[in-house]
Amino acid sequence: MQQLLLTGRRLPFSLAHCLQSGQTFAWRPVCGFWMGTVCRTAYAVRQVGDRLEYIASRKHLTSTQVLEDYFALDENYREIMNHFPKDPFLQKALRFSAGLRILRQDPWECLAGFILSSTKQIVHIQQIWRKVSERWGNPIALGRGWPLLYTFPGPEVLRCCSEHSLRTCGMGFRAPYLIAAAREVDTGDLNLHSLRQMATEEARARLMKLKGVGRKIADCVLLFSLGKREAFPMDTWILRVLRYTYFHGELHIVPRRLLQFATQYFGVYGGYAQQCLFHYARMNPKKGGWYYDKKDPLTSDALRVNNQEDEGFSYRGY
C-alpha cells in the first residue's frame, strides 16, 4: 500500500467531502476504501488522519502525482477560504465542508456525467455511470480480493452506440444528448481541452451549443474539469439556499437575480463557495428554509434559470 502525506498546503483535506459532494459519480465505497478510476488507472483510496493510503492498478511512480492533481492538493486552500465574505451562514458551511477540494476531472467524463445527471438523484446517476462503464468500458483489475473496475467509455465508443442500447442503462431522454456530445468530441468539432484557454463566458457559450447542455451543466464542466473556479452551478438546492439565506425567503427574487448576486458576492472562487453551500445544505436538508418542497414556486422557477436545453434543469441532489 502506498501513501500520500497530507502536509503543508495539502491541508485541510477531506476525502469524504470531495467524493460525496456531487462533483463526481465515478467512485463508490468498498470495505472502508473509495474505489474509482483516474487516468485509466484503478484506485482504492482511504484517508487515515493526515495521510491518504491507496492501492493502484499500475505500480508507477506517478500514482501519487495523479492523485495530487486530481484532488487539487497543490491549491492553497486556506488562501481560497480567506477570500470569502465573513457572513455567519457561509462560514458555517465552510467549516462543515472543511477540506472539500474542487476535483480536476477528465473533461469528457465530467461532461458525460452531468449530461446524465439531469433530473436524477445522485445515487441513480452513479448506477447509470456504472452500467455504462461495465458494458462499454475497459476492465481494470486492482488485485485479489478487490472488485473489478471499469473505465468510463470514451467518446469514440459512445458515439457508435444506439439510443436504445443507452436507454437500457436507465438514462432515458438523455441518451441522444450523450451520443451527440460524443460525436462532437470524437470528431474534433468540440475540443474540450482547448476550453481551458478560453474566457469563462466563451467556454460556457461553446458548451451550451451542445444539445441537452444548459448553463448549469456547462458550469459544472467548467468548474469540475476545466479549472474555471469562478463558475457557479445553480440548481434547486443552491437557489433555495441563496433565497432563504440572503433574501429572507422572498419568492419574487428570480433565479437570474440570484445568479447575478452569487457571481458578485462570492467572486473569483465562487465555485468553492457553491460546493460548500451545496454540500452543507444537502447534508442538512431540514436545518433551513431550503428544505425541498415540490409545491414551492422556486422548484419550477429553477427550471427556467438556464433558458436552454437542460431537460428538468438539474439532478436532484437529495
N, C-alpha and C positions, 0 to 999 in steps of 0.2 A: 504493500500500500504506500502510495506517495503522499506527500504533504505540501501544503502551501501555507506558509505562515502569514497571519494577518497582523501586520505591524505598520507603523507609520501612517501614511495616507490610505492604507488599505482598511483602516478602522474609521468609524464603526462599520460593521458588515453583518447582514443577516441573510443567510441563505434562504430561510423560510419566507421572509418578506419578499425577497426577489422573485421566488418561484410561485408564490401564492397570490400575487397582486395583479393577475390578469394580463401580464405582459406577454407571456408565452403559454402555449398549450402542449409543449413537447416533452414535459417532464412529468414523472409520476413517482410517488413514494414507494419504496420496496425495502422492507427489513431495516428501517432506520436510515436508509440512504435515499437520495433523489437520483433517479436514472433518466438519462436523456442522451441525445447526440449533439455534438458540436463539431463542425468541420469534418464530417464523415467519420468521426470517432465516437465510440460509445463511452459514456462515463457513468460511474456510480459515485456520488459525492455526498459527504455529510460534514456538518460543522461541529467541531468539538472545541468549545471555548474560542481561543484565539488562533485556530488553525482550521484549514479545510483538509480533510482526508479523502483521498479519491483513488479509484481504480480506473484505468483507461485501457481500451481495447488495443491501442497501439502504444508500445513502450518506447516512445521517442522523447527526446529532451525538450521538445516544445510543448508538451502537455500542459505544464504549468503556465506557460505564456498564453496558450489558448484560453485557459480558464480565466487568467488575469484580465485578458482583453474582453472576453465575453461578459464577465461580471463588472467591467469598468472599474477595476481596482486601482487604476492609475489616476482616477479623478480625485481631486481634493474635495472630499465630501463635506468636511466641516466648513470650508470656504463657501461652498454652494449653499449650505443651510444658513449661514450667516447673511446671505444675500436677501433673505425673505423678510417681509414685514413682521413686526413683533406682536401681532394681534393674538389674543389668547387662544382662539379656536385653532388657528393654523399651527401655533406652537404645540398645542396638544396633539394634533395629527402628526406633526413631525416627530415628536417624542415617541408616540405609539409606533411609528414606522421607522424608527431609527435603524440605519444600516440598509435601508432599501435602496438599491442601485438601479439605475436605468440600464437594462441589458443592451448589448450590442449584438443583435441577432443577424442572421443572414437575411438580406433584403427580400429575396424571393420567398423564403419560408415565412417571414413576417407578413408579407403581402398576402400570401395564400391563407395563412391562419386567420387574418382579420376579414378577408372575404368570406370565410366560413363562419365567422362569428356573428353575422347579422341576425338579430332576434333570438339568439341562442344563449342558454346558460353555459357557464364556463365548463361544467362537467360534461355537457353534451358536445361542446367543441372539442374537448380532449378526446372523447370517444370517436368522433369523426376523424380527427387527426390520426389516431391510432389505426383505425380501419384502413384509411388511405395509405398509410405507411406500410402496413403489413401486406397489403395487396399489390402495391406498385413500387415500394421502396426496396432497398438492398438490406439483407440481414447482416447484423454485426454481432458476433459472439464476444461477450465480455469475459467469459470464463466459466469453469464448472460451478454449478450452483446458482448462476445468475440467469434470469430470463433473457431470451433473445430479444435484441432491439433491432429496429428498422429505421433506416434513414427516410426522411420525407422525400418523395419523388420530385425530381427537377421538372422544369417547365417543358423540356423536350419529351418527357414521358407523359405528362398530364394533357398536353395539347392533343395527343393522339387518342385519348380516352373518349368513349361515347358518353353523352349526357346521361343515358340510362345507367351505365355502369357506375358513374359517380353518385347518382341518386341512390343507388343501393347501399351506399355508405352512410346515408342519412342526411345528406346536405341539401336535399330538396331544390328550391329555386336558385340556390347559389351555384349549382353545377355549371350552367352555361357561362356564368361570370368567371369561374375559375378557369374554364377552358379558354375563354377569350383572353384572360390575362396571361395564361401560359403561352398562348400563341404569340402575343405581342413581345413577351420577354424572350422567347426562344428565337424568334426571327430577328431580334435586334431592334425592332421598332421602338421598344422601350428598354433603355439601358439603365437599370436601377442604380448601379454604382455611380453613374455619371450625375445622379441627382444630388450626391453629396456636395458637389462643387457649385450647384445652383443656389440662388437665394431661396429661402424657405417658401416664399409665395409662389415662385416659379416652379419649384419642385412639387408643391402641393397641386398647382393647376395641372401639371402633367399627369400626376397620379389620378386626378379626378376625371380625366378623359376616359379612364377605363370604365367599362360597364360594371355597375354594382359598387363603385367606389365613390363615396361622397366625402365630405370634409372629415368626418370622424375617423373613418378608416384610413384616409390619407394621412391624417395627423398621427395616428398610431404607427404607421410605417415610418414616417419622418422621425418620430421620437425614439422608437424602439429598435431601429436598424440603420438609420442614416445620420445619426448624430445631431439632429436638429432639436436641441434641448429646450428651445422656446415653444415648440409645438405643444398645443394644449387640447388633447382629445376631449370632446364634450359628449357624454352620454347622459342618460336619465339620472344616474347617481350624482354626477358632478353638477348637473343643472339644479337638482334639488338642494345639494349642499350649498351652492352659491346663493340660491334664492333664499333659503331659510337662515343662513348664517350672516350674509352681508346685505340682504334686502328685506329683512324682517318678514319673510314669507309672502311678500306681495305677489299676487297672482298676475298682475298686469305687466310685470317685468318679463319681456320677451327674451327667448334664448339668444338672439343676436346681441342684445344689450348685455347679457351675462357674459358672452364670449368676449365682447369688447372690454368689459370690466376686468376679466381674468387676464387678458393679454397685457393690459396696462399695469394691473396691480401686482402680478407675480413676476413679470419681467422676463429676462433672458433665460432664466432657468425654470420657466413656468411648468415645463413637463415634469420636473421633480415635484413641484407643489401639487400638480394634478394627481400624480401617482399616490402621494402620501394621503391626500384628501380622499381619493377613491378607495384606497386600501382601508383607511380608518372607518369610513362610512360603511363599507361592505362588511367589515368585521364587527361593526357595532350598529346594526341596522335599526335598532329601536331606541337609540340614545338621543336622537334628534328628530327634527321635522322632516328629514329626508327619507323616512321610512316609506317603502314602496307601496303605493296605493293605486290600483288600476283606474279608479274613478277620478284621480287627481287630474286637472286640466293640463298639468305640466307633462304628463305622460304622452299626450297627443301633441303638445307643443314641441316636445323634443324631436318628434318625427320630422318637423319642418325646419330644424336649425340648419340642415345641410342644403335643402332645396336642390338636391342632386339625385343620385340613384341608390342611396343606401336603403334597401328594402327593409323597412322596420327600424332603420336608423342604427341600432347598436345591439350588441349582445346584452342580455340581461344578467349582469354580474352579481346575482344574488342566489 
